[in-house]
């Protein structure tokens, strides 16, 4: 974690953050040396010359990131009809992790197999398996047959040769390609954009029976993160995977974040706004108490998509007690300091409501319909009351529920998280779904945002009020749900 940004910093603080040996000396802590990484969080720390403790305000050893890189496999050697071949198949290229044109880690590719070995068997050599699994090397070709391709850094199988017979001369078979080198480890780094270049498998050319192509490289970096477990209602420490698929010989760019992501899988999957929601228990009709603000992190969605919100009527008594005004929704960057999108529901802001009526649900269950299946039944949010769609209003006129108005436009300022943190403005609207008379209990309705571009780590922040009845048994964790499609 980073050092404090003000107040007293001691030599012991530096050693606790960056390590080092006793006796502690300031000369151990130049930026770009063995202890203090040279990245943007540490720009105030000099690389040489005068150095003082105040230079280390906000400095950090960095973000712990684990990596696994596998170079591409070498191609299998070719086989021939007669005699032996010459040379070897092409080697696989290396897999690299790059930031700011500097290669941080690389994993070399494997060597190509020997062409046309005069081994007299007619069968090509198997490609070597990479560390990814025991089945990544390509199979050697049989007599007069091509070798098989490798995968995930495995070597290509050698092409088969011509087995000896009494009528012609035998031909050598190709040797199997070598697997790419594996590099694993942990490094500390700053936030920013990184590029993984996965190696391309080596190939065979010439001869009569081609060797198999080496497997392309593989690359994965992981960063500790936190997300909500839907089954146990607890936080789990997991890995956020950057480029988790097998390599394909091309570059992929992604982000390493400045702090852990808190959220849940949201791509076409409903997730609850869990522990961060509060129930208002004031016994007021259309309360004028402040709005509470909750947040959910986008754990997995990357690319264009809409934010979907589902509201569940989950009250054990009269259904009309479960109106849930939503005054504004903001999308923040991963650090939570910049507002990327601000939807203030005094107006519709291009939001749409589902128009095909409410859908039945059950106790403690998420919506049964995947958000991506809610198609062709959408219209721009209007004003009024409706039990089958979301609308804009400045009051609900219901007993012990609702609000007297929305809030002032938060604009580019992030709304403050917590219970009753944003005051009301009775002359502005909010977004809500009227629940009076809805049947059956536990029914759902839906609204959705305009299409925006998402990145993992974006934060969804919402100002809302759930219920106003002191005797209620609202389940705040089972009222609002989110998904991205």
Phi, psi and omega in degrees: 000152185288154174291161181297159183261358177203170178085195186281130171241134181248166174300325178295324176300318179297316181293324179296324181279314190253348185086199182116174186248160174271148354290147183287129179231141179300331182295346177286345196245028173291142176296136181088358175277203184282344186247320187256113182295150179264084173216178194300328180297339184247022183299335181282349180272125181290157176269346178193173176078212183295136180217137182222163185299324181292345175294345189260009175302124179077001181289157186209146171294338174114187183267130179281120182232130176263147181223150169225117177237137175232124176293163180287150180282152175286151178288155175283144177292156181276158174255159183230160179284325185220137175071214184235160176268185177229147176074199184220162174291169181291145177282155173285153178270164186280157174255135186227153170245120190234140171222130178052045178066010178251127178281118180276319181215141171222152178236109184297154176281166180275156179287152176284155178286155180291138180278134171050056176296135181272068183262357173069010181258336182081355183253129179288155178286145176289143173290148180288141176285142172276175179287351180298316177194174182272010181231029184265344177281140178287148179284141175293144180287147173288182180305129178060036181219152180287157177278162180272155181280150174272176178214157178043049176087001178284155179284152175284149178284145179288147176289146180288155175257188178262113183296149182295144174217174182280355185251339179215174180279142179286156177240146183286147176267157180279149175278154178288148178285154177279152177284155174292154178288143177256133174238126176228154178167190181229139172221160177253133185211172177266169178290158177146186183268133181235155179235130173256121177253105181276135185293157178257134182296146177291157182234163180253144174216147181091185180070189181254334184227108189296144169282156180286150177292140175293151179292138174298159182292174180226144180212139177208133168236145183232146180231132179304140181211173179230135173218165182275131175272119185294332184280325187249358182056041178228161175276139177241140172273123184225182175253132170274120188262128177254119183057064186282349184277166179293151185294152179228021176077013179234171180271144176228132181248139178210187187240137164258130190266160185281344179204162184300149176276134174245116183178207183207159174299130184235351184292107182051031180224129178284133174228144182281147163282096193287242194295350192271010184254148183237148175257131176278125185237063186251356183057036179253149169272124183047073184299152172254013177294158181296159174281145170270159182231126178242170183214145172225138178269143173279110185275331193224342187283130174226127182113187184287143178181168177254146170275124176255136175240130175247136176247131182248129176279096186235078177227138186280346180250230181294134187293335186286359179278359191250021172300143183226088178297138174240116187272327182195152173229133178239145170252121182251159174290175185298318177292344180082021183253339183238134177274117180271325177217136179233113178251102180262121193270031163292332173231172186291332179054036179067014174285152180238154177244147175289134188247003184269021178089168179282160180242140181292148177222197180214167181299138177052032179237146174285169176305140182277348180257127177298140183301327179293345179268355179273072188248156171064019179223055185230146176214155178299138180299132177248196178252151178132196178243139175201135175274353184245005179201164174278141179222170175257134177210163173252002172195163180251340183058029177248157181282134172053041176199171174082188182216160180278350179179184178269224181223170170292154181297117180288340176060231183267008178264123178300132176294146184280125179292147173130181183278126175051059184257347184235119183291155181277160169228110188292348180264007179242160182269169169225167177262131178201167175241120179292131182250359180302125176079003179292142183211130008275172171299154182073019180286156181243149161220169196222151168220166183210155183275172166295167177286130174227169177268127184253150169228145175306135181102344176300146184252135178257113184244132188225134173261127190208167170223127175248115170063159175223015189257122184293330183269008185285164172239044175303143171253099184299331180278001183228036182242315182240140183227155180226154174204163177230129178226000000 
